[in-house]
Amino acid sequence: MSEYLKRRYGAKVHRLVIDAGFTCPNREKGSGCIFCDPTGSGFNALHGLSVREQVLRQKEWAMRKYGATKFIAYFQSFTNTYAPINILREKYSEALVDDSIVQLAVSTRPDCVSEEVLNLLSEFKSKVDVSLELGLQTINSRTLRILNRGHGVAEFVDAVLRTKKHGFEIVVHVIVDLPWDELEDVVDTAKVLSYLNVDGVKIHSLYIVEDSPLGKMFKEGSFQPISFEAFIERTVAFLENLSPNIVIHRLVSDPPRTGTLFARWNLTKNEVVSAIESELKRRNTFQGAKFKPATGGPIKF
């Protein structure tokens, strides 16, 4: 991802994580997704500050630490299209502090992508690139119900098709080691994303936090995480069946620093990535090795 962004923008690019104070419709209905942590996956954000202040502080830090000169304003915490349009416009605009912000990235749910939201995002296309990140996790509808996602596969496909018509990039989040999935579900997920012609994928490993329904289930012993070996097997299979045109943004999760009951089999991120790369080399395989384009090619827009 780092090299891809450097080629695309001609400089070192860093992602600035933003908590805009939004919530999630799934949480308003009850407990929300069973794996979600109390920050809505935004535990690295600078909570309690304005959007502008978060961007400026993180930007200064990234310039010192990484030498970054261009930045992505990434609205991460909870559902970042779930608010009145005037509020969304205000928050998105506040993140564009200067010309060093080259992309507006908005993370949301497939069932919160209205035409009104897409039209709003179109207003920003003349200023920056726009990408939409959609949480899918799996193509298995039964597993989606266990996860209490509050949407199905149909809503995801609908969101992708309508978003593509507006010319935005689409990045999809998937969890390849869900205990209720089988290897074939992971392969099918890769195939569907390929046929939908999405632009990027974030592969997550399942982590379990204390203050979540999944954490309670874990402590009660109602499920067990899959083995590290099975995770490697699924990740390799996912990559082999994924179109080589899709950019891999992530191979493994970054869990919260505190309150985590299980994450990455007690391995570091580098150790997990190294194991994936080693297995790819051992098998002499690669992303797209088993990908077979649909007869008519990817869906056109």
N, C-alpha and C positions, 0 to 999 in steps of 0.2 A: 504493500500500500504506500509506504513512504517513497519508494522509487517511482511508483506510478504518479504520485502527486508531484514529485520533483520534475518529472518529464513533462507533465501537463502544464504546470505553472512556472517552470523555469527557476524554481527556488525551493528552499526548505519550507515545508508547510506543516503547521501544527494545528491540531484540533482543540478548540476552546470549549470546555463543557459548561453548559448553562442550565441553571435551575431558575425558570421563569415564574415559579410559584403556581403552576397549574396542578390540577388533580387528574383523576381518571374516572370515567363513567362506570367502569367495572367495579372500582372500589366503592363508588356511591351506591351501588346495588347491594353490596355486601362486603365480603373479604377480599375481593379482587383475585388476580391470578395467584395460585397457591405458592409460587416461587418468589413473588415480588418482595423486595426488602422495603423497610419503612420510607426510604428516600425515593422510591420509584426508579431504582437503578441509577440514581444520580448522586451516589455517595462521594464522588470525587469533585463535585461542584462546590462553589463558595456560597453556601446557603445564607440567606438573610441579607444579601447585598442586591442592589439594583442590577439589572441586566448589563447596563453600561459599565458599572464598576467591576462586575465579574470579568467582563471581556478585557478591560484595561489591565487589571491585575494579572490575569493569566497570560495575557500577551507579553507584558513586561518580563514575567518569569520565564516564559518559553524563549524569548529572545536571548536572555542571559544563559539559560541552561542548554538550549539546543541550537542556538544561532538561527532560529526560524525568522523569516521575514514576511511570510504570508500565512494567513490563518483561515480556518473554517469555524464559523460560529455555529456550534452544535447544541441545539435545544434537546436535551436528553431526558430530564426527569419527568416521569409520568407521561401524560398524553398531551403533546404540544400543539394539537389542533383543537383541543377541547376548551373553547372559550368563545365569547362573542367576537365577531370579526374585528370590531374596532380595537379590542384589547390585543388580539393577535397581531394586528398591523402595528400597534404601538410597540409591542415587545420585540417583534422581528426588526423593526426600524432601529430600535435602540441598540441592537447588537452591531449594526453597521457603523462602527465608530470612525473608520477612515478607509482609505483605498487598500489597506493591507488585508482587509477581509475580502476574500475571493469567492467564498461559498457560504450560502445559508443552508444548513442541514437541519431538518426537522424530523424528530422521531415521534411516531404516533401508532395508533391501532388501525387495522384495516377497516373497522366499522366507524371510524371518525374522519373519513376523507370525503367530505361533501364537495359538491361542485363550487359552492361558495368559498370554501377554503382553497380549492385549487385555483380559482379565479384570483383570490387574494395573493397567493404565491406567485402568480403570473406577473403581478405588479412589480416584483423584485427582480425579474429576469433581465431587465435592462441594466441593473446595477451589479449583480453577482450571479454566479451559477447557483442553481437551486436543486437540492436533492431531498427526497423523502425516504425516511427509514421506516419500514413496516415490520412489526413483530409478528412472525408467523409461528415459529418454533418447530412445527411438523405439519405434514400434509395428512396425517392420520386424524380423522375427525373424532374418533373415540378417545384418543389421547388428549385432543384439544378440550374435550368435555371434562376429563379428569383434571386437567390443568386449570379448569374454570376460566378459560380464556374469554368466554362471552361472545365469541364469533366462530364461524365455521370457515371451511375452505372457500365456499362460494363468495363470501364477503371479501376474502383476500384477493381472489382472482378479479373480482369486480373493481377493487381499489387499484390494482396494478393496471388493468386495461384503461381505466379512466385517467389515471395519472400519466400514463405514457402518452395519451392524446395531447396532454398539455406540454409535453417535451421535457419533463423533469427526469432526473436520474432517480432510480429506485434501488435502494439497498435493503436487503431482507435479512432479518435475524432468525437463525435456526439453532436449535439445541439437538445435537446428534446423539446424546447419550441418555435420552429419556428412558427410564426403566420400563415404560409401558409400550414402547416402540420395539419393532424388530429391525433387523438389518435392511429388509426390503422396504420398510417405511422411509428409511434414510435415503436409500437409492431413489425411490419414487419422488421424494422431496427435491433432490438434486435435478431430476429430469423435468419436473414441473417448472422449477425456476428457470431452467435452461430454455424450455419451450416458450415461456412467457417473456424471455429475452430481458430479464432484469439486468441491472448494471453491476451490482455488487452484492456480496454476501458476507455477513458476520457470523462465523461459526462459534457457538458458545458451548462450553462444558457446563453441566449442571452443578451449581453450587447451592448449598442449603444454609439459610440464615436462621438464627434463633427465633426472631419475632416474625414468623410466617406460618401459614397453614402447613406448608411442606416441612418446616422444621418440626412441628408437632407430630406429623405423620412419621418422620424419620425417628424421633425419639420413642414413638409408640411401636416401632418396628414393623409398620405396615408396608414398607417397601425397603429395598436396598439399592444403593447406586450400583451401576454396572461396573465391571472391572476395568482397570486401566487398559488392559490388553484389548478388551471389547471396544473401548472408546477409540483406540488407535485403528482397529479394524473398521469401525463405522466411519471414522473421519477419512480414511483412505478411500473407502468405497464411495463416499459422498463426492470427494474430489475427482475420482476417476469418471464419475457419471455427470459431472458438471461441465457445462460448456466452457471451453478455454477462453472465451471472450468475456467472462464474468470476473471482475476483480475481487480477490480475496482480501477483505479488510481485516479479518481476525481469524485465528485458528483455535483460540482457547480463551476462556473468560478471565476477567480481572475481578475477583470477589472482593467484598468489603473487607477492610482491615480488621474489623472487630465484629463479634457476634456471629461468626461463621461456624457452623457445625461440621460442614464437609465442603471441601473445595480442592480440585485438581489432584486428588490422591496424595496430598501433602507434598506435591512437587512444585518447583518454581515454574513460572511461565516459560522460561527458556528451556528448561528440561523437557517440558511437554512438547514444545515446538520442535526441539531437536529429535525427540522420539518419532514424531510424525515424519519429519524429513528423512530420518534414517530408514524408516519402514518403506517410504516411497523409493528410496535408492535401492534397498535390499530387493524389492520386487521389480525394480527397473520399470516403474510406472510413474504417472504424472497426472495433473489436472486435465480432464478431457480424454484420457486414454480409452475409456469405454463409452464416451458420449457418441450417440448416434442421432444426428439431426432429424427432426420430424420430416416426413415426406415433403411437405410444403415449405420447410424451413421454419425459422422462428416466426412468431406472430408479427405481422407488419402493422404499423400505425401511420 
